[in-house]
Amino acid sequence: MPFSTSFPVSDQPAVYVIHENEEWVIPLRTAFDELGIPYNEWFVNEGSVGLSGTPPEGVFYNRMSASSHTRSHRFAVELTEPLLAWLQSHNRVVINGRRAIQLEVRKFEQYLALQQAGISTPKTTAASGKEAIIDAARNLGQTPFIVKPNRGGKGLGVQLLQTVEELEDRIDELSGSAFSLDGITLVQEYIKPANDRITRMEFIDGTFYYAVEVDASDGFELCPADSCAVEDQFCPAPATVTNDDSSTATAATKQKKFKILPDFNDHELMKSLENFFEANVIQIAAAEFVEDTDGKRYVYDLNMNTNYNQEAERDAGNRQRAMHQVAEYLGGLLNTR
């Protein structure tokens, strides 16, 4: 049999987008349509993949999200892993393959891989079990500190704790599979961001594309997608407004949260991350770093299912349209097959 999966197939070679969130694919669909690039979508929540048969011809872009479980797609990641393995076993062009999803859903392995590449990260301990988590916080030797799920997504569950005693009081909610799907809690050094800002660096085709400054004063849930603020309760919503023109005020507030940095020029960090993504066969991703008051930068998160804030792009003059760049990149790969 020519094909062995329950997902739809195009008659001609196409770009296949593997995902589980309709909202996050809308800008990519628009870009494909504007550029005339043939595409198909594989919505991976439930489905099947067989050992027999061969995949369709095309380019396969993995946009599976670590936060899929927050949208009732509990096993979407688990199904995507054999799907990607099947595609790669047939030598299909896969963008953000199995290594990308491995790092996407295992934050501790992100930090380990970054450190091995010589990229600074916050001190972090992975722990399972209430006593082990509390011991990890004590051994960290500093307060405040952060606890976060090893497998979470979008900053979901990240907590800043002021004392070990606070952790002890809240240990039931900050441990186990209800906190992190894999039952692993990370205890992490807190790096206070200078000016309450963090920076998100975007990479397309493994190359630095642009950097976005993000106002982190409201917390850690920093999804940059335009749909997040209105469609996804776990992403940062704009501040509450009290005037009559709420839509205008909301837009103004949101524009301030994400700002493209046209003069970002940390070439050393750019190159280090480009080398890192190349070594891990990851083509489209984002890296978030925090700069402390001494000017040292720590990468604390990688996102292989990266989203872009179109309002920030428009505010910057629309000279860089990341999702269009992604579509052009995928279309170029399709045309060279």
NORPECOR-V780750 format. One record per residue. N is the residue number from 1. RES is the residue in one letter. PSI is psi as a letter, one per 20 degrees, with the letter a starting at -180 (* if undefined). D_CENTER is the distance of its C-alpha to the mean C-alpha in Angstrom with 2 decimals. Layout:
n = <N:N>
res = <RES:RES>
psi = <PSI:PSI>
d_center = <D_CENTER:D_CENTER>
This chain:
n = <1:2:3:4:5:6:7:8:9:10:11:12:13:14:15:16:17:18:19:20:21:22:23:24:25:26:27:28:29:30:31:32:33:34:35:36:37:38:39:40:41:42:43:44:45:46:47:48:49:50:51:52:53:54:55:56:57:58:59:60:61:62:63:64:65:66:67:68:69:70:71:72:73:74:75:76:77:78:79:80:81:82:83:84:85:86:87:88:89:90:91:92:93:94:95:96:97:98:99:100:101:102:103:104:105:106:107:108:109:110:111:112:113:114:115:116:117:118:119:120:121:122:123:124:125:126:127:128:129:130:131:132:133:134:135:136:137:138:139:140:141:142:143:144:145:146:147:148:149:150:151:152:153:154:155:156:157:158:159:160:161:162:163:164:165:166:167:168:169:170:171:172:173:174:175:176:177:178:179:180:181:182:183:184:185:186:187:188:189:190:191:192:193:194:195:196:197:198:199:200:201:202:203:204:205:206:207:208:209:210:211:212:213:214:215:216:217:218:219:220:221:222:223:224:225:226:227:228:229:230:231:232:233:234:235:236:237:238:239:240:241:242:243:244:245:246:247:248:249:250:251:252:253:254:255:256:257:258:259:260:261:262:263:264:265:266:267:268:269:270:271:272:273:274:275:276:277:278:279:280:281:282:283:284:285:286:287:288:289:290:291:292:293:294:295:296:297:298:299:300:301:302:303:304:305:306:307:308:309:310:311:312:313:314:315:316:317:318:319:320:321:322:323:324:325:326:327:328:329:330:331:332:333:334:335:336:337>
res = <M:P:F:S:T:S:F:P:V:S:D:Q:P:A:V:Y:V:I:H:E:N:E:E:W:V:I:P:L:R:T:A:F:D:E:L:G:I:P:Y:N:E:W:F:V:N:E:G:S:V:G:L:S:G:T:P:P:E:G:V:F:Y:N:R:M:S:A:S:S:H:T:R:S:H:R:F:A:V:E:L:T:E:P:L:L:A:W:L:Q:S:H:N:R:V:V:I:N:G:R:R:A:I:Q:L:E:V:R:K:F:E:Q:Y:L:A:L:Q:Q:A:G:I:S:T:P:K:T:T:A:A:S:G:K:E:A:I:I:D:A:A:R:N:L:G:Q:T:P:F:I:V:K:P:N:R:G:G:K:G:L:G:V:Q:L:L:Q:T:V:E:E:L:E:D:R:I:D:E:L:S:G:S:A:F:S:L:D:G:I:T:L:V:Q:E:Y:I:K:P:A:N:D:R:I:T:R:M:E:F:I:D:G:T:F:Y:Y:A:V:E:V:D:A:S:D:G:F:E:L:C:P:A:D:S:C:A:V:E:D:Q:F:C:P:A:P:A:T:V:T:N:D:D:S:S:T:A:T:A:A:T:K:Q:K:K:F:K:I:L:P:D:F:N:D:H:E:L:M:K:S:L:E:N:F:F:E:A:N:V:I:Q:I:A:A:A:E:F:V:E:D:T:D:G:K:R:Y:V:Y:D:L:N:M:N:T:N:Y:N:Q:E:A:E:R:D:A:G:N:R:Q:R:A:M:H:Q:V:A:E:Y:L:G:G:L:L:N:T:R>
psi = <q:h:q:m:q:j:q:q:p:q:h:r:q:r:p:p:o:o:r:j:o:g:h:i:i:g:h:h:g:g:g:g:g:h:i:k:p:p:r:q:p:o:o:o:g:q:a:q:p:q:h:r:r:q:r:r:p:a:p:p:o:o:k:p:q:h:j:h:h:i:k:k:m:h:k:g:g:h:h:h:g:h:g:h:g:g:g:h:h:j:k:q:o:p:p:m:b:h:h:g:h:g:h:h:j:n:h:h:h:g:h:g:g:g:g:h:j:j:p:p:r:q:p:p:p:p:q:p:q:g:h:h:g:g:h:h:g:g:i:h:k:q:q:r:r:q:q:q:q:h:o:e:p:j:j:p:i:p:p:o:q:h:r:h:h:g:g:h:h:j:h:h:i:k:r:a:i:h:g:p:h:j:j:p:p:p:p:q:p:o:o:p:p:p:k:k:q:r:p:p:p:p:p:p:k:j:q:p:g:r:q:p:p:p:o:j:h:i:a:i:n:l:p:i:q:h:i:g:h:h:i:o:i:i:r:p:q:r:q:p:q:i:r:h:m:h:g:g:h:g:g:g:g:h:h:h:h:p:p:p:n:h:j:p:k:m:h:g:h:g:g:g:h:g:h:g:h:g:h:j:l:p:h:o:r:q:p:p:q:p:p:a:i:j:j:p:p:p:p:i:q:q:o:i:m:q:r:q:o:h:g:h:g:g:h:j:j:k:h:o:n:g:h:h:g:g:g:g:g:g:h:h:h:g:h:j:*>
d_center = <35.86:33.58:30.44:29.33:26.56:26.61:24.13:25.69:26.92:27.97:31.51:30.47:27.65:24.47:20.76:19.24:15.87:14.62:12.76:13.64:13.06:15.86:14.92:11.75:14.00:16.88:16.32:15.94:19.11:20.87:20.18:21.40:24.44:25.31:25.21:27.00:24.59:25.22:22.32:21.93:19.31:18.90:17.83:17.23:18.27:21.79:23.60:25.22:25.22:28.57:29.66:32.20:31.80:29.60:26.51:27.16:27.17:24.18:20.73:17.91:14.32:11.89:9.24:9.40:7.07:7.39:8.89:11.38:14.13:14.14:15.40:18.09:16.59:17.14:17.60:15.40:13.40:16.84:18.37:15.81:16.61:20.32:19.71:17.89:20.63:23.24:22.01:21.83:25.23:26.68:25.36:23.40:21.07:17.58:14.60:11.78:14.23:14.85:13.84:10.26:10.11:12.20:10.04:6.90:9.43:11.66:10.90:14.54:14.47:11.75:14.31:17.17:16.11:15.44:18.81:20.53:19.53:21.13:18.15:18.76:16.72:18.08:20.59:19.16:21.00:19.94:22.56:23.67:26.62:27.74:30.12:27.82:25.14:27.92:29.36:26.09:26.07:29.73:29.30:26.60:29.58:28.07:27.27:25.28:22.35:19.00:18.36:15.02:14.18:13.50:11.72:10.42:7.17:6.92:9.54:11.81:14.88:14.59:18.25:20.41:23.78:26.93:29.02:29.21:31.56:28.94:26.77:29.92:30.55:27.10:26.58:26.96:23.91:21.78:22.49:22.61:20.67:20.74:18.49:16.28:16.58:17.83:20.15:18.89:18.61:17.53:20.00:18.92:20.81:20.25:20.05:21.40:19.87:22.64:23.36:20.60:18.09:14.88:13.68:10.50:11.44:10.53:11.86:13.49:15.93:15.05:16.57:15.71:15.77:15.64:14.67:14.14:15.86:14.68:17.35:16.36:19.85:19.04:16.69:13.25:11.51:10.04:8.17:9.62:10.52:14.31:14.72:12.97:16.00:18.47:17.05:14.71:16.39:13.51:12.13:14.49:17.76:20.21:23.18:26.13:28.73:32.45:34.05:35.03:32.74:29.54:27.56:28.45:27.70:24.31:23.37:24.76:22.87:19.48:20.34:20.96:17.60:15.78:17.95:17.68:19.56:21.99:23.62:20.79:22.47:21.25:22.16:22.21:18.59:17.67:19.82:18.68:15.03:16.37:18.54:15.89:13.80:17.21:18.36:15.51:15.83:12.37:13.00:10.11:7.22:6.72:8.41:9.52:13.14:15.96:19.51:22.33:25.78:27.10:24.69:22.82:19.10:16.79:13.24:11.74:8.00:6.02:2.61:4.83:4.46:4.86:7.50:10.63:13.33:16.56:18.83:17.84:18.50:21.80:22.73:22.43:24.80:22.58:23.26:19.69:18.08:14.77:14.61:18.24:17.60:15.18:17.97:20.62:19.02:18.80:22.24:23.64:22.69:24.33:27.43:27.94:28.08>
